[in-house]
Amino acid sequence: MAHQNTGLLCLFAFLLCCFHCGGVTIDLSGSWTIRDENRGISITGNVPGNVHTALMKSHKISDPYYRKNDQEYGWISRDDWTYNRTFEVTSPMMGQKALELVCEGLDTVAEVFVNDILVGESDNMFVQYIYDISKAAGVGTNRLRINFKSAVAYAAQQAQSGAYVVPPECPVPSYHGDCHPNMIRKMQSSFSWDWGPSFPTQGIWKHIYVRSYDHGVIDYVTAETTLGSDGSWILNTEVFFNVPIDQVTTGDLELRLDGTSVTHQQVVSLNRENSSLSVSIVIPKSEPIKMWWPNGYGNQTLYTLYAFFSSGQEMSGKKVNIGFRTVELVQDFVSTNQSFGRTFYFRINSKPIYFKGSNWIPADVFLDRVTPAYANELLQAAADVNMNVLRVWGGGVYEMDEFYEAADRLGIMIWQDFMFGCAMYPVHKSFLNSVTMEITHQVRRLKHHPSIVIWSGNNENEKALIQSWYNTDGNFTLYKNDYLTLYKELMAPLVTGEDSSRPFILSSPGNGVESVQEGGMAAEPWSELYGDIHEYKYLEPFYLDGTYRIPRFSSEYGFQSYPSYDTLAKVYAPDDLTYWSDLNDYRQHHPAGNVELMAEISLLFNLPNNTDLKQRFKDIIYLTQITQAVGIKTETEHYRRWQNHLDDSGRGNTMGAMYWQLNDIWQAPTWASLEYGGKWKMLHYFARHFFAPLLISPYLNGDTVCVDMIADQIPVVENRHPVTGHLTFRPDYSSGLRLSGQLHMSLYSWQSFTPLRTWVQPYSMNKTTELIFCNSMSTIMKQGGCNQGKNFCFLFFHLGDPSNEPVAWQPLTEYKSIVGLENSVVQVADVQQAWTTDKQVFNVTITTNTISVFVWLDTQIKGRFSDNGFLMVTPKKIVQFLSSQPVNVSDLHSSLSVRSLSDVYH
């Protein structure tokens, strides 16, 4: 954050206390009375919040996530609920020209009454509603009542009253969900998904307040930063006001950029029809503006932009934090042969950036339980494993302000979907009007964040329509026209009109500009030659490079795993804790998912067979986490290796790898790398390595072993071949950085700490990826003396010090065929406190009697390890545990457990 001016801070602190000086604000957060007249229920609940959490806090229901409570508590979503409270209005407030009720988020379909007079209605949880209550309110005590209608019932009524079916009508049975979420502007996944439960909530989910004023209040301050031709930064800002009805307001607007001498003042005249002002400020080169960079590429410098509006004795103010950066989505032809397609990569501050990250879903179906601290914890976990991007997926919500503020601070770029996913949508007038309000509000609310780098119209709807996921081929023209009406004709010009500083794409996956050139819908929106793909390769050899396609950008790919046994035990009954239990089958929403997981395990490992069914469940959980980690490691490194070259059909120049998914919404088998609550799965530990700025990446190509070095988090420049036009990315050696060294490759027997042979291969990188080594497996084994065959040996790689990262290992066959791991015994030998900062840090010493693979440490104490799921090629290894809670050495030591692959079969 830039240095803040003390005087300016004091002034703004004063403004925040009164919101707009001369006006009055009454915060309506806190305690409300919530009623269900159908069942005679009356409880007290908090706002912001929802009915379910209010019922829980009133002890009317237990944990909604426990066992099958999503079914048991289905009645809550099917009933209508009413929120009630009172508020006081003073004579001075009534004497002002505007008296408004501001609802930042109503979930979802509601009628709003003040003193039994209808003042407004809501049908979209993503819209900020401002209701004029001047004719309904009076001096003294006023009654506020908000009648919510069941989202489930409303969606069904909308579907029944439509002129034709808008599919899909209902989710697949394994989701245990509710129908028609696409008919209501609400969190789509609250009706269930293949990773989440159905809890279509009701309530006031964001802040609500009454305000009065005479002249005008600032509602939004937006910011776009661009570089002028002379290298000067240009700050384009737009200030949006709310002005009293039928009034003309004249006042002084002042903009200040904290930490600089940049200011702007002008007199403005406003009314309801002309209530915004655009200002373009050229910042002098004498101002030492520091740029905002993604995680790993530089600092995340932020500046506070203040806006003040004063008229008479009344003043309104708002501040936003901004960063100076530019963003481009490059979609040029990859070659002089235009049939090879187009690139799809991003330049930030004119530098090509490889996107490394994941996808974000709502962190809880009950959104009031997602605190800013918890959101920050999950985002910090992403940054800690070298991620620089998250996609806010289009079936959830536009996240809280604090989410984007954390992304700004951490350098996590945001790929922001609009909230349309896996469905067709209606296009009648009232629906489109509601969507227009939604998009306008959300873009104005969010566009100042430097972390947001792209807007995307929807999740998978173009692909779903072309491939007829929902039997749309029977009336394809109808649904295609609806699709184009919503995304091409409404959304595209609306978004680009509100924000010219970022790219907008119609759909993810899609073909980017090629989809636009084909009329808004591509014939093959899954093409490897354009745009981005979503890629899932279940039941195929997920550990082999050749399994995966070669796209320009992969914005979704993944494999399922189970969360830890301890996490499941919080919501399972003791008898549920076996793999084939009824509850465990119910919890698995992915069709045939439990069978699929066992099949994936069997591709790489022998199936667990412990006669203790609870222990067997623990073994299966462990193996699903390994298969997930290995699969996504293999696929991610495959994508990173392909960034610098094309194959004979034009595939390659892959510049993004964003696996599905980062976080969980509840405790269940899902694709997440972070469990519900934030615990790291093995995949998340693996991500720290496969997203590392410098990576040793071995792989098998048939019977050949190859090794690439990857270094894409350095100053990079683009290079075009003078004849073919093929694009490569190379280190910017003008920075003085040279990437060279020696790759050490050791051949080990699985039964010995002593390598059979070590080769040393010098390397020097002229591109961000370089093939360093390739040789046949038979030659390597012959030269190394692995005479018993590939089942007995593996390769281990490092850059000169096997105890320092980066390191990598490569088995020569499936683990189920390996000989030599059977007698591995790992133990926690010692725990010592290292130091105390904001987290307590402990050194944990692990010992093993022989080579051990997928060594896994666990504890019920909240925190994380510096590494986990690793290979041990020495008798001792020290890792650190970073505790998030106070704990002493003795308690931590007694809580630790450790296992390796061999323990599954002992």
RAPEDA-V657857 format. One record per residue. N is the residue number from 1. RES is the residue in three letters. SS is DSSP state (H for helix, E for strand, - for the rest). Layout:
# RAPEDA-V657857
N:RES:SS  N:RES:SS
This chain:
# RAPEDA-V657857
1:MET:-  2:ALA:-  3:HIS:-  4:GLN:-  5:ASN:-  6:THR:H  7:GLY:H  8:LEU:H  9:LEU:H  10:CYS:H  11:LEU:H  12:PHE:H  13:ALA:H  14:PHE:H  15:LEU:H  16:LEU:H  17:CYS:H  18:CYS:H  19:PHE:-  20:HIS:E  21:CYS:E  22:GLY:-  23:GLY:-  24:VAL:E  25:THR:E  26:ILE:E  27:ASP:E  28:LEU:-  29:SER:-  30:GLY:E  31:SER:E  32:TRP:E  33:THR:E  34:ILE:E  35:ARG:E  36:ASP:E  37:GLU:-  38:ASN:-  39:ARG:-  40:GLY:-  41:ILE:E  42:SER:E  43:ILE:E  44:THR:E  45:GLY:E  46:ASN:E  47:VAL:E  48:PRO:-  49:GLY:-  50:ASN:-  51:VAL:H  52:HIS:H  53:THR:H  54:ALA:H  55:LEU:H  56:MET:H  57:LYS:H  58:SER:-  59:HIS:-  60:LYS:-  61:ILE:-  62:SER:-  63:ASP:-  64:PRO:-  65:TYR:-  66:TYR:-  67:ARG:-  68:LYS:-  69:ASN:H  70:ASP:H  71:GLN:H  72:GLU:H  73:TYR:-  74:GLY:H  75:TRP:H  76:ILE:H  77:SER:H  78:ARG:H  79:ASP:-  80:ASP:-  81:TRP:E  82:THR:E  83:TYR:E  84:ASN:E  85:ARG:E  86:THR:E  87:PHE:E  88:GLU:E  89:VAL:E  90:THR:-  91:SER:H  92:PRO:H  93:MET:H  94:MET:H  95:GLY:-  96:GLN:-  97:LYS:-  98:ALA:E  99:LEU:E  100:GLU:E  101:LEU:E  102:VAL:E  103:CYS:E  104:GLU:-  105:GLY:-  106:LEU:E  107:ASP:E  108:THR:-  109:VAL:-  110:ALA:E  111:GLU:E  112:VAL:E  113:PHE:E  114:VAL:E  115:ASN:-  116:ASP:-  117:ILE:E  118:LEU:E  119:VAL:E  120:GLY:E  121:GLU:E  122:SER:E  123:ASP:-  124:ASN:E  125:MET:-  126:PHE:-  127:VAL:-  128:GLN:-  129:TYR:E  130:ILE:E  131:TYR:E  132:ASP:E  133:ILE:-  134:SER:-  135:LYS:-  136:ALA:-  137:ALA:-  138:GLY:-  139:VAL:-  140:GLY:E  141:THR:E  142:ASN:E  143:ARG:E  144:LEU:E  145:ARG:E  146:ILE:E  147:ASN:E  148:PHE:E  149:LYS:-  150:SER:-  151:ALA:H  152:VAL:H  153:ALA:H  154:TYR:H  155:ALA:H  156:ALA:H  157:GLN:H  158:GLN:H  159:ALA:H  160:GLN:H  161:SER:H  162:GLY:-  163:ALA:-  164:TYR:-  165:VAL:-  166:VAL:-  167:PRO:-  168:PRO:-  169:GLU:-  170:CYS:-  171:PRO:-  172:VAL:-  173:PRO:H  174:SER:H  175:TYR:H  176:HIS:-  177:GLY:-  178:ASP:-  179:CYS:-  180:HIS:-  181:PRO:H  182:ASN:H  183:MET:H  184:ILE:-  185:ARG:E  186:LYS:-  187:MET:-  188:GLN:H  189:SER:H  190:SER:H  191:PHE:E  192:SER:E  193:TRP:E  194:ASP:-  195:TRP:-  196:GLY:E  197:PRO:E  198:SER:E  199:PHE:-  200:PRO:-  201:THR:-  202:GLN:-  203:GLY:E  204:ILE:E  205:TRP:-  206:LYS:-  207:HIS:-  208:ILE:E  209:TYR:E  210:VAL:E  211:ARG:E  212:SER:E  213:TYR:E  214:ASP:-  215:HIS:-  216:GLY:E  217:VAL:E  218:ILE:E  219:ASP:E  220:TYR:E  221:VAL:E  222:THR:E  223:ALA:E  224:GLU:E  225:THR:E  226:THR:E  227:LEU:E  228:GLY:-  229:SER:-  230:ASP:-  231:GLY:-  232:SER:-  233:TRP:E  234:ILE:E  235:LEU:E  236:ASN:E  237:THR:E  238:GLU:E  239:VAL:E  240:PHE:E  241:PHE:E  242:ASN:E  243:VAL:E  244:PRO:-  245:ILE:-  246:ASP:-  247:GLN:-  248:VAL:-  249:THR:E  250:THR:E  251:GLY:E  252:ASP:E  253:LEU:E  254:GLU:E  255:LEU:E  256:ARG:E  257:LEU:E  258:ASP:-  259:GLY:-  260:THR:-  261:SER:-  262:VAL:-  263:THR:E  264:HIS:E  265:GLN:E  266:GLN:E  267:VAL:E  268:VAL:E  269:SER:E  270:LEU:E  271:ASN:-  272:ARG:-  273:GLU:-  274:ASN:-  275:SER:-  276:SER:E  277:LEU:E  278:SER:E  279:VAL:E  280:SER:E  281:ILE:E  282:VAL:E  283:ILE:-  284:PRO:-  285:LYS:-  286:SER:-  287:GLU:-  288:PRO:-  289:ILE:-  290:LYS:-  291:MET:E  292:TRP:E  293:TRP:-  294:PRO:-  295:ASN:-  296:GLY:-  297:TYR:-  298:GLY:-  299:ASN:-  300:GLN:E  301:THR:-  302:LEU:-  303:TYR:E  304:THR:E  305:LEU:E  306:TYR:E  307:ALA:E  308:PHE:E  309:PHE:E  310:SER:E  311:SER:E  312:GLY:-  313:GLN:-  314:GLU:E  315:MET:E  316:SER:E  317:GLY:E  318:LYS:E  319:LYS:E  320:VAL:E  321:ASN:E  322:ILE:E  323:GLY:-  324:PHE:E  325:ARG:-  326:THR:-  327:VAL:E  328:GLU:E  329:LEU:E  330:VAL:E  331:GLN:-  332:ASP:-  333:PHE:E  334:VAL:-  335:SER:-  336:THR:-  337:ASN:-  338:GLN:H  339:SER:H  340:PHE:H  341:GLY:-  342:ARG:E  343:THR:-  344:PHE:-  345:TYR:E  346:PHE:E  347:ARG:E  348:ILE:E  349:ASN:-  350:SER:-  351:LYS:E  352:PRO:E  353:ILE:E  354:TYR:-  355:PHE:E  356:LYS:E  357:GLY:E  358:SER:E  359:ASN:E  360:TRP:E  361:ILE:-  362:PRO:-  363:ALA:-  364:ASP:-  365:VAL:-  366:PHE:-  367:LEU:H  368:ASP:H  369:ARG:H  370:VAL:-  371:THR:-  372:PRO:H  373:ALA:H  374:TYR:H  375:ALA:H  376:ASN:H  377:GLU:H  378:LEU:H  379:LEU:H  380:GLN:H  381:ALA:H  382:ALA:H  383:ALA:H  384:ASP:H  385:VAL:-  386:ASN:-  387:MET:-  388:ASN:-  389:VAL:E  390:LEU:E  391:ARG:E  392:VAL:E  393:TRP:-  394:GLY:-  395:GLY:-  396:GLY:-  397:VAL:-  398:TYR:-  399:GLU:-  400:MET:-  401:ASP:H  402:GLU:H  403:PHE:H  404:TYR:H  405:GLU:H  406:ALA:H  407:ALA:H  408:ASP:H  409:ARG:H  410:LEU:H  411:GLY:-  412:ILE:-  413:MET:E  414:ILE:E  415:TRP:E  416:GLN:E  417:ASP:E  418:PHE:-  419:MET:-  420:PHE:-  421:GLY:E  422:CYS:-  423:ALA:-  424:MET:-  425:TYR:-  426:PRO:-  427:VAL:-  428:HIS:-  429:LYS:H  430:SER:H  431:PHE:H  432:LEU:H  433:ASN:H  434:SER:H  435:VAL:H  436:THR:H  437:MET:H  438:GLU:H  439:ILE:H  440:THR:H  441:HIS:H  442:GLN:H  443:VAL:H  444:ARG:H  445:ARG:H  446:LEU:H  447:LYS:-  448:HIS:-  449:HIS:-  450:PRO:-  451:SER:-  452:ILE:E  453:VAL:E  454:ILE:E  455:TRP:E  456:SER:E  457:GLY:-  458:ASN:-  459:ASN:E  460:GLU:-  461:ASN:H  462:GLU:H  463:LYS:H  464:ALA:H  465:LEU:H  466:ILE:H  467:GLN:-  468:SER:-  469:TRP:-  470:TYR:-  471:ASN:-  472:THR:H  473:ASP:H  474:GLY:H  475:ASN:H  476:PHE:H  477:THR:H  478:LEU:H  479:TYR:H  480:LYS:H  481:ASN:H  482:ASP:H  483:TYR:H  484:LEU:H  485:THR:H  486:LEU:H  487:TYR:H  488:LYS:H  489:GLU:H  490:LEU:H  491:MET:H  492:ALA:H  493:PRO:H  494:LEU:H  495:VAL:H  496:THR:H  497:GLY:H  498:GLU:H  499:ASP:-  500:SER:-  501:SER:-  502:ARG:-  503:PRO:E  504:PHE:E  505:ILE:E  506:LEU:-  507:SER:-  508:SER:E  509:PRO:-  510:GLY:E  511:ASN:-  512:GLY:-  513:VAL:H  514:GLU:H  515:SER:H  516:VAL:H  517:GLN:H  518:GLU:-  519:GLY:-  520:GLY:-  521:MET:-  522:ALA:-  523:ALA:-  524:GLU:-  525:PRO:-  526:TRP:-  527:SER:-  528:GLU:-  529:LEU:-  530:TYR:-  531:GLY:-  532:ASP:E  533:ILE:E  534:HIS:E  535:GLU:E  536:TYR:-  537:LYS:-  538:TYR:-  539:LEU:-  540:GLU:-  541:PRO:-  542:PHE:-  543:TYR:-  544:LEU:-  545:ASP:H  546:GLY:H  547:THR:H  548:TYR:-  549:ARG:-  550:ILE:-  551:PRO:-  552:ARG:-  553:PHE:-  554:SER:E  555:SER:E  556:GLU:E  557:TYR:E  558:GLY:-  559:PHE:-  560:GLN:-  561:SER:E  562:TYR:-  563:PRO:-  564:SER:-  565:TYR:H  566:ASP:H  567:THR:H  568:LEU:H  569:ALA:H  570:LYS:-  571:VAL:-  572:TYR:-  573:ALA:-  574:PRO:H  575:ASP:H  576:ASP:H  577:LEU:-  578:THR:-  579:TYR:-  580:TRP:-  581:SER:-  582:ASP:H  583:LEU:H  584:ASN:H  585:ASP:H  586:TYR:H  587:ARG:H  588:GLN:-  589:HIS:-  590:HIS:-  591:PRO:-  592:ALA:-  593:GLY:H  594:ASN:H  595:VAL:H  596:GLU:H  597:LEU:H  598:MET:H  599:ALA:H  600:GLU:H  601:ILE:H  602:SER:H  603:LEU:H  604:LEU:H  605:PHE:-  606:ASN:-  607:LEU:-  608:PRO:-  609:ASN:-  610:ASN:-  611:THR:-  612:ASP:-  613:LEU:H  614:LYS:H  615:GLN:H  616:ARG:H  617:PHE:H  618:LYS:H  619:ASP:H  620:ILE:H  621:ILE:H  622:TYR:H  623:LEU:H  624:THR:H  625:GLN:H  626:ILE:H  627:THR:H  628:GLN:H  629:ALA:H  630:VAL:H  631:GLY:H  632:ILE:H  633:LYS:H  634:THR:H  635:GLU:H  636:THR:H  637:GLU:H  638:HIS:H  639:TYR:H  640:ARG:H  641:ARG:H  642:TRP:H  643:GLN:H  644:ASN:H  645:HIS:-  646:LEU:E  647:ASP:-  648:ASP:-  649:SER:-  650:GLY:-  651:ARG:-  652:GLY:E  653:ASN:-  654:THR:-  655:MET:-  656:GLY:E  657:ALA:E  658:MET:E  659:TYR:E  660:TRP:-  661:GLN:-  662:LEU:-  663:ASN:-  664:ASP:-  665:ILE:-  666:TRP:-  667:GLN:-  668:ALA:-  669:PRO:-  670:THR:E  671:TRP:-  672:ALA:-  673:SER:-  674:LEU:E  675:GLU:-  676:TYR:-  677:GLY:-  678:GLY:-  679:LYS:-  680:TRP:E  681:LYS:-  682:MET:H  683:LEU:H  684:HIS:H  685:TYR:H  686:PHE:H  687:ALA:H  688:ARG:H  689:HIS:H  690:PHE:H  691:PHE:-  692:ALA:-  693:PRO:-  694:LEU:-  695:LEU:E  696:ILE:E  697:SER:E  698:PRO:E  699:TYR:E  700:LEU:E  701:ASN:E  702:GLY:-  703:ASP:-  704:THR:E  705:VAL:E  706:CYS:E  707:VAL:E  708:ASP:E  709:MET:E  710:ILE:E  711:ALA:-  712:ASP:-  713:GLN:-  714:ILE:-  715:PRO:-  716:VAL:E  717:VAL:E  718:GLU:E  719:ASN:E  720:ARG:E  721:HIS:-  722:PRO:-  723:VAL:-  724:THR:-  725:GLY:-  726:HIS:-  727:LEU:E  728:THR:E  729:PHE:E  730:ARG:E  731:PRO:E  732:ASP:-  733:TYR:H  734:SER:H  735:SER:H  736:GLY:-  737:LEU:-  738:ARG:-  739:LEU:-  740:SER:E  741:GLY:E  742:GLN:E  743:LEU:E  744:HIS:E  745:MET:E  746:SER:E  747:LEU:E  748:TYR:E  749:SER:E  750:TRP:-  751:GLN:-  752:SER:-  753:PHE:-  754:THR:-  755:PRO:-  756:LEU:-  757:ARG:E  758:THR:E  759:TRP:E  760:VAL:E  761:GLN:E  762:PRO:E  763:TYR:E  764:SER:E  765:MET:-  766:ASN:-  767:LYS:-  768:THR:-  769:THR:E  770:GLU:E  771:LEU:E  772:ILE:E  773:PHE:E  774:CYS:E  775:ASN:E  776:SER:E  777:MET:H  778:SER:H  779:THR:H  780:ILE:H  781:MET:H  782:LYS:H  783:GLN:H  784:GLY:H  785:GLY:-  786:CYS:-  787:ASN:-  788:GLN:-  789:GLY:-  790:LYS:H  791:ASN:H  792:PHE:H  793:CYS:E  794:PHE:E  795:LEU:E  796:PHE:E  797:PHE:E  798:HIS:E  799:LEU:-  800:GLY:-  801:ASP:-  802:PRO:-  803:SER:-  804:ASN:-  805:GLU:-  806:PRO:-  807:VAL:-  808:ALA:E  809:TRP:E  810:GLN:E  811:PRO:E  812:LEU:-  813:THR:-  814:GLU:-  815:TYR:H  816:LYS:H  817:SER:H  818:ILE:-  819:VAL:-  820:GLY:-  821:LEU:-  822:GLU:-  823:ASN:-  824:SER:-  825:VAL:-  826:VAL:E  827:GLN:E  828:VAL:E  829:ALA:E  830:ASP:E  831:VAL:E  832:GLN:E  833:GLN:E  834:ALA:E  835:TRP:E  836:THR:E  837:THR:-  838:ASP:-  839:LYS:-  840:GLN:E  841:VAL:E  842:PHE:E  843:ASN:E  844:VAL:E  845:THR:E  846:ILE:E  847:THR:E  848:THR:E  849:ASN:-  850:THR:-  851:ILE:-  852:SER:E  853:VAL:E  854:PHE:E  855:VAL:E  856:TRP:E  857:LEU:E  858:ASP:E  859:THR:-  860:GLN:-  861:ILE:-  862:LYS:-  863:GLY:E  864:ARG:E  865:PHE:E  866:SER:-  867:ASP:-  868:ASN:-  869:GLY:-  870:PHE:E  871:LEU:E  872:MET:E  873:VAL:-  874:THR:-  875:PRO:-  876:LYS:E  877:LYS:E  878:ILE:E  879:VAL:E  880:GLN:E  881:PHE:E  882:LEU:E  883:SER:E  884:SER:-  885:GLN:-  886:PRO:-  887:VAL:-  888:ASN:-  889:VAL:H  890:SER:H  891:ASP:H  892:LEU:H  893:HIS:H  894:SER:H  895:SER:H  896:LEU:-  897:SER:E  898:VAL:E  899:ARG:E  900:SER:-  901:LEU:H  902:SER:H  903:ASP:H  904:VAL:H  905:TYR:H  906:HIS:-
